[in-house]
Amino acid sequence: MLIHLSELFNCEGRKKVYTVETALDSVDFDGETFQIEKAEPFELELTAKTRHKYTMSGHATLTVGGHCARCLEPVSSTANWILDESLRCRTVRRRV
C-alpha cells in the first residue's frame, strides 16, 4: 500500500484514515517461517501535525501459525501490533 502524503500537505491538523489489508501470507522471524492464518483489515490514521511533521497510528491483530519446537504439534498465536510513529519530511529545493 502506498500513501501519498501530498493529500495532507499544507493542511495542519488534517487527519486521513486508511483501511489496510495485510497482503502477507507468512512472516520470517529468527530463521523460521510462520504462516499468517488470519489477518483482519485495520485502520491506519495519518495526521499532519505541521507542514513537514506527521503522525501515523493504528492497531492490527494477526493470528500466526507454526509448530511447537518440543512436540511439533501445530500451534497458533495471536499477535497484536500497535503502530505509533512520527514522520518528518524534508523539502527538496531545486535550483533552476
C-alpha positions in Angstrom: 0.0 0.0 0.0 1.3 3.4 -0.9 0.2 6.5 0.9 0.6 9.9 -0.8 1.5 12.5 1.8 0.6 15.2 -0.7 -3.0 14.7 0.3 -2.1 16.2 3.7 0.5 18.8 2.7 -0.4 22.4 3.8 -3.2 21.1 5.9 -2.1 21.3 9.5 -4.3 19.3 11.8 -5.9 17.3 9.0 -6.4 13.6 9.6 -6.9 10.9 7.0 -7.9 7.3 7.8 -6.9 4.4 5.6 -8.3 0.8 5.7 -5.3 -1.5 5.3 -5.5 -5.2 4.4 -2.5 -7.4 5.1 -1.1 -8.8 1.9 1.4 -11.1 3.6 0.8 -14.8 3.9 3.8 -15.6 6.0 6.5 -13.9 8.1 10.1 -14.8 8.8 11.4 -14.5 12.3 14.6 -15.8 13.9 15.3 -18.1 10.9 11.9 -19.7 10.8 8.8 -19.0 8.6 5.4 -18.7 10.2 2.1 -18.7 8.3 -0.4 -16.0 8.8 -3.6 -17.8 9.5 -5.9 -14.7 10.0 -5.3 -11.0 9.4 -8.2 -8.6 9.8 -8.2 -5.3 7.9 -7.2 -2.4 10.2 -7.4 1.3 10.2 -4.3 3.5 9.9 -4.7 7.1 10.9 -2.3 9.7 9.4 -2.3 13.2 10.9 -0.5 16.3 9.7 0.9 17.9 12.9 2.8 20.7 11.0 3.7 21.2 7.3 6.5 18.7 7.5 5.7 16.5 10.5 3.1 13.7 10.6 2.0 11.0 13.0 0.9 7.6 12.0 -1.1 5.3 14.3 -3.0 2.1 14.1 -3.6 -1.3 15.6 -3.6 -4.7 13.9 -4.2 -8.2 15.1 -2.7 -11.2 13.3 -3.1 -15.0 14.0 0.2 -16.7 13.2 0.6 -20.5 13.0 3.7 -22.6 13.5 4.8 -25.8 15.2 5.8 -26.4 18.8 9.6 -26.8 19.0 9.3 -29.6 21.5 6.4 -31.8 20.3 6.0 -30.5 16.7 2.2 -30.1 17.2 0.6 -27.2 15.3 0.1 -24.1 17.4 -1.5 -20.7 16.7 -0.7 -17.4 18.5 -2.4 -14.1 18.2 -0.1 -11.1 17.9 -1.2 -7.5 18.5 0.8 -4.8 16.6 0.5 -1.2 17.7 1.8 1.4 15.4 2.5 4.9 16.8 5.2 6.7 14.7 6.2 10.2 13.9 7.4 11.1 10.4 9.4 14.2 9.3 9.5 15.1 5.6 12.2 17.4 4.2 11.5 19.6 1.3 13.9 19.5 -1.6 14.6 22.8 -3.3 15.7 22.7 -6.9 17.9 25.3 -8.5 16.9 26.4 -11.9 
